[in-house]
């Protein structure tokens, strides 16, 4: 059985395979880190995108101060891979999760979590107290996404006062994620609404400090808004993740700010008609909740899923004369519409430079949803 090796050409890969253009990825990382270095804002990339300690270490080497994860199980993978300074950006609720968190924080005390309720904070404090462990927390604010988070202002102040009475959790900051603004195409609207969200976040941070609470961290921002957030002087760190690889959804919102460095390599396995071909990459290889993936370099050809294992490519007869004919056996790269969920469908990154494999990274945190 063939197993790809570093040094092999891309042509040796079976399909579908998830491939990374290392040069483009490196350019994306350098470009983002330089932008925030100039703004004097820390970068804490969200690792739910890359799902890999190897890639997290590359981000740390480039200047990141740590990482974000969405779930305790992701934190376990990253901590085992040597990533110590982690923020779990989703509330940790329920006895099984709290027991896992206690074990994790005992071994990796720089891990931080968010809270947005008295009930959640009390359960967290009780779990930590029973294990004689302490943990730093951030208040999660609702800055307009209407997902998790307490309201800015008085509601956040009330929660901070309640947290101050707990012995094993310590308030160190606030988080406000404006996820609903990430993909707004109009830059003026995205900027205006993001500034409103940042005002709610930073004013609450100032109110908490005025009441004597030690707010050291004000964290926010995804790939679509991080640069806008960083223009607000009170922001201490941003949490972009998708910039590493990008996808068509972010590209359509941001333009050519970062390159599409990750694609799914597939093979044409059938051509039933002159205007329809079938590839071996379907719903098990490409996510579609943010739109259809884009055939790279094939303008005028549209993709749609044909089931779990198949993708259908179509084009018009009028466009056929201007297109390079597709034949059975041809290999096509697809740019995902949503990078995070597409990566979660694959076990392995095949990273190449100039068409030759330079690294093979396992997607270690794939499926870590707990």
C-alpha positions in Angstrom: 0.0 0.0 0.0 1.3 3.4 -1.0 1.9 6.0 1.8 2.9 9.5 0.7 6.4 10.6 1.8 8.1 14.0 2.1 9.8 14.6 -1.3 7.1 13.0 -3.4 5.5 15.0 -6.2 1.8 16.0 -5.9 1.1 13.6 -8.7 1.8 10.7 -6.4 -1.1 11.6 -4.1 -4.3 9.7 -4.2 -7.5 11.8 -4.3 -9.3 13.5 -2.7 -6.4 14.9 -0.7 -6.1 18.2 1.2 -3.1 20.1 0.0 -1.4 23.2 1.3 0.8 25.6 -0.8 3.4 26.3 1.9 4.7 29.4 0.2 1.2 31.0 0.2 0.5 29.9 3.7 3.8 31.4 4.9 3.0 34.7 3.1 -0.4 34.8 4.8 1.1 34.3 8.3 3.9 36.9 7.8 1.5 39.4 6.3 -0.9 39.2 9.2 1.7 39.1 12.0 3.4 42.2 10.5 0.1 44.1 10.4 -0.6 43.5 14.0 3.0 44.1 15.1 2.6 47.6 13.6 -0.6 48.1 15.5 1.0 46.8 18.7 -1.8 44.3 19.3 -1.2 40.6 20.2 -2.3 37.8 18.0 -3.9 34.8 19.6 -5.0 32.8 16.5 -8.1 30.6 16.7 -6.8 27.1 16.3 -10.2 25.6 15.5 -9.2 26.4 11.9 -5.9 24.6 11.7 -6.7 21.8 14.2 -3.0 20.9 14.4 -0.3 21.5 17.1 2.3 21.5 14.3 0.7 24.5 12.6 0.1 26.1 16.0 3.8 26.0 16.7 4.5 27.6 13.3 2.1 30.5 14.3 3.9 30.8 17.7 7.2 31.0 16.0 5.9 33.7 13.8 4.8 35.9 16.7 1.5 34.6 18.1 1.3 34.8 22.0 -0.8 31.6 22.3 -3.9 30.2 20.8 -7.7 30.0 21.1 -9.7 26.8 20.9 -13.4 26.3 21.0 -13.7 23.2 23.1 -12.0 21.4 26.0 -11.1 18.5 23.7 -9.3 20.8 21.3 -7.4 22.3 24.3 -6.3 18.8 25.3 -4.8 18.1 21.9 -3.0 21.5 21.7 -1.7 21.3 25.3 -0.4 17.8 24.6 1.3 19.2 21.6 3.1 21.8 23.7 0.8 24.8 23.2 0.4 26.1 26.8 -1.2 29.5 26.6 -4.7 28.7 25.5 -8.1 30.5 25.8 -11.2 28.3 25.5 -13.6 30.7 23.8 -16.8 28.7 24.5 -18.4 28.3 27.9 -17.5 25.0 29.6 -20.6 23.6 31.1 -21.5 20.1 32.4 -19.8 17.7 34.8 -17.9 15.7 32.2 -16.4 18.8 30.6 -15.6 20.3 34.0 -13.8 17.1 35.1 -11.7 17.2 31.9 -11.0 20.9 32.4 -9.8 20.4 35.9 -7.3 17.7 34.8 -6.2 20.0 32.0 -5.7 23.1 34.1 -3.9 21.2 36.8 -1.2 20.2 34.2 -1.4 23.4 32.1 -2.2 26.4 34.4 -2.0 29.0 31.7 -5.3 27.8 30.2 -8.1 30.3 30.5 -11.8 30.0 30.0 -14.8 32.2 29.5 -18.0 32.5 31.6 -21.3 34.3 30.9 -23.6 33.3 33.8 -23.6 32.9 37.5 -24.7 29.3 37.2 -21.8 28.4 34.9 -19.3 30.3 37.0 -20.5 28.6 40.2 -20.2 25.2 38.7 -16.7 26.0 37.4 -15.6 27.4 40.8 -17.0 24.3 42.6 -15.2 21.9 40.3 -11.9 23.8 40.7 -12.3 24.1 44.5 -13.0 20.4 44.9 -9.7 19.7 43.0 -7.8 22.5 44.7 -7.1 24.1 41.4 -7.4 27.7 40.3 -8.2 29.1 36.8 -8.3 32.5 35.2 -11.5 33.5 33.5 -12.8 36.1 31.0 -16.3 37.5 31.0 -17.9 36.7 27.6 -19.8 39.7 26.3 -22.6 39.7 23.7 -21.5 42.5 21.3 -24.2 41.8 18.8 -23.9 38.2 17.6 -26.7 37.2 20.0 -25.1 33.8 20.7 -23.4 33.4 24.0 -22.4 36.3 26.3 -23.8 38.6 28.9 -24.9 42.1 27.9 -22.2 44.8 28.1 -22.5 47.3 30.9 -24.5 46.6 34.0 -25.1 42.9 33.4 -21.3 42.3 33.0 -20.6 44.4 36.2 -23.0 42.3 38.2 -21.4 39.1 37.0 -17.9 40.4 37.8 -19.1 41.2 41.4 -20.4 37.7 41.7 -17.1 36.3 40.4 -15.1 38.2 43.0 -16.8 36.2 45.8 -15.5 32.9 44.3 -12.3 31.5 45.6 -10.9 29.4 42.7 -11.7 31.4 39.6 -10.0 34.8 38.9 -11.3 37.4 36.5 -8.5 38.6 34.1 -10.4 40.0 31.1 -13.3 40.2 28.7 -14.1 38.6 25.4 -16.4 40.0 22.8 -16.7 38.2 19.4 -18.5 39.9 16.6 -18.9 36.8 14.5 -22.0 38.2 12.7 -19.8 40.8 11.0 -17.0 38.6 9.6 -18.4 38.2 6.1 -20.1 41.5 5.4 -19.0 42.5 1.9 -19.4 46.2 2.2 -16.2 47.4 4.0 -17.9 50.6 5.2 -20.7 48.7 6.8 -18.4 46.1 8.3 -16.2 48.9 9.7 -19.1 50.9 11.1 -20.8 47.9 12.8 -17.5 46.6 14.1 -16.7 49.9 15.7 -20.0 49.8 17.5 -19.3 46.3 18.8 -15.8 47.4 20.0 -17.3 50.4 21.7 -19.6 48.1 23.8 -16.6 45.8 24.5 -14.1 48.5 25.5 -16.5 50.6 27.5 -17.4 47.6 29.6 -13.7 46.8 30.1 -13.2 50.4 31.3 -16.2 50.2 33.6 -14.9 47.0 35.2 -11.5 48.6 35.7 -13.1 51.6 37.3 -14.7 49.3 39.8 -11.4 47.8 40.7 -11.5 44.6 38.6 -8.1 43.6 37.0 -9.0 43.5 33.3 -5.7 42.7 31.6 -7.1 41.0 28.5 -9.6 42.5 26.0 -9.8 39.9 23.2 -11.9 39.9 20.1 -11.8 39.8 16.3 -11.8 37.2 13.6 -10.2 37.2 10.1 -12.9 39.5 8.7 -12.7 42.2 11.4 -9.4 41.9 13.3 -7.7 44.8 11.7 -10.7 47.0 12.4 -10.7 45.9 16.0 -7.0 46.5 16.4 -7.5 50.2 15.6 -9.3 50.5 18.9 -6.5 51.4 21.4 -8.1 49.4 24.3 -8.0 46.0 22.4 -5.1 43.9 23.7 -5.4 40.8 21.4 -7.2 39.5 18.3 -8.3 36.0 17.4 -8.1 35.5 13.6 -7.9 31.9 12.4 -9.0 31.4 8.8 -6.3 33.8 7.4 -3.8 31.0 7.5 -5.5 29.2 4.6 -8.5 31.4 3.6 -11.6 30.3 1.8 -13.9 31.8 -0.9 -16.3 33.2 1.7 -13.7 35.3 3.4 -12.0 36.2 0.1 -15.3 37.5 -1.3 -15.6 39.7 1.8 -12.0 40.9 2.1 -10.7 40.7 -1.4 -7.0 39.7 -1.9 -5.9 40.4 1.7 -4.7 36.8 2.0 -4.2 34.0 -0.5 -6.2 30.8 -0.8 -3.4 28.5 0.3 -5.4 25.3 0.9 -7.3 23.3 -1.7 -8.8 19.9 -2.1 -7.2 17.8 -4.9 -9.6 15.6 -6.8 -9.8 13.5 -10.0 -12.3 13.5 -12.8 -13.7 10.0 -12.8 -16.5 10.4 -15.3 -17.6 12.6 -18.2 -21.1 11.5 -19.1 -21.9 14.5 -21.4 -20.0 17.3 -23.2 -21.1 19.7 -20.5 -20.9 17.6 -17.3 -18.1 15.8 -15.5 -17.9 14.0 -12.2 -15.1 14.2 -9.6 -14.3 12.0 -6.6 -14.9 14.9 -4.1 -18.4 15.1 -2.6 -19.9 16.0 0.7 -17.3 13.9 2.6 -14.5 16.0 1.2 -15.9 19.6 0.8 -18.3 21.4 3.1 -21.0 23.6 1.4 -22.8 25.5 4.2 -21.1 28.7 3.1 -21.6 28.1 -0.6 -20.1 25.9 -3.2 -16.4 25.3 -3.4 -14.6 26.9 -6.4 -12.7 24.9 -9.1 -9.3 26.6 -9.0 -8.5 28.3 -12.3 -11.5 27.0 -14.1 -13.7 30.0 -14.8 -17.1 29.1 -16.1 -17.3 25.7 -14.5 -19.7 25.2 -11.5 -19.5 22.6 -8.8 -22.3 21.0 -6.9 -22.3 17.9 -4.6 -23.5 14.7 -6.2 -23.6 12.8 -2.9 -21.1 11.7 -0.3 -18.4 10.7 -2.7 -19.1 12.6 -5.9 -19.0 16.2 -7.1 -20.6 17.3 -10.3 -19.1 19.9 -12.6 -21.2 21.6 -15.2 -20.7 24.3 -17.9 -22.6 25.7 -20.8 -22.2 24.7 -24.4 -21.5 28.3 -25.3 -18.6 28.4 -22.8 -17.3 25.0 -23.8 -15.3 26.4 -26.7 -13.4 28.8 -24.4 -12.7 26.2 -21.8 -9.8 23.8 -21.6 -11.6 20.4 -22.1 -11.9 18.2 -19.0 -11.0 14.6 -19.6 -11.3 11.5 -17.4 -8.2 11.3 -15.2 -7.7 15.1 -15.0 -6.9 16.4 -11.6 -8.7 19.5 -10.3 -8.1 21.6 -7.1 -11.1 23.1 -5.2 -11.0 26.2 -3.0 -13.3 25.5 0.0 -16.1 28.0 0.7 -15.6 27.4 4.5 -12.1 26.4 5.5 -12.8 25.2 9.1 -15.5 22.7 8.3 -13.7 21.4 5.2 -10.5 20.8 7.2 -12.6 18.8 9.7 -13.4 16.3 7.0 -9.8 15.3 6.4 -7.1 13.4 8.4 -4.0 14.9 6.8 -2.5 18.0 5.4 -0.2 17.4 2.4 2.0 20.5 2.3 4.0 21.2 -0.8 6.4 23.7 -2.2 6.5 24.0 -6.0 4.5 20.8 -6.4 6.7 18.6 -4.1 5.7 17.5 -0.7 7.6 19.3 2.0 5.6 18.3 5.1 2.8 15.9 6.1 0.8 17.1 9.1 -2.0 15.1 10.8 -5.2 17.0 11.6 -5.0 16.0 15.2 -7.9 17.9 16.5 -10.3 16.8 13.8 -13.7 15.9 15.3 -12.9 17.3 18.7 -16.3 18.7 19.4 -16.6 18.0 23.2 
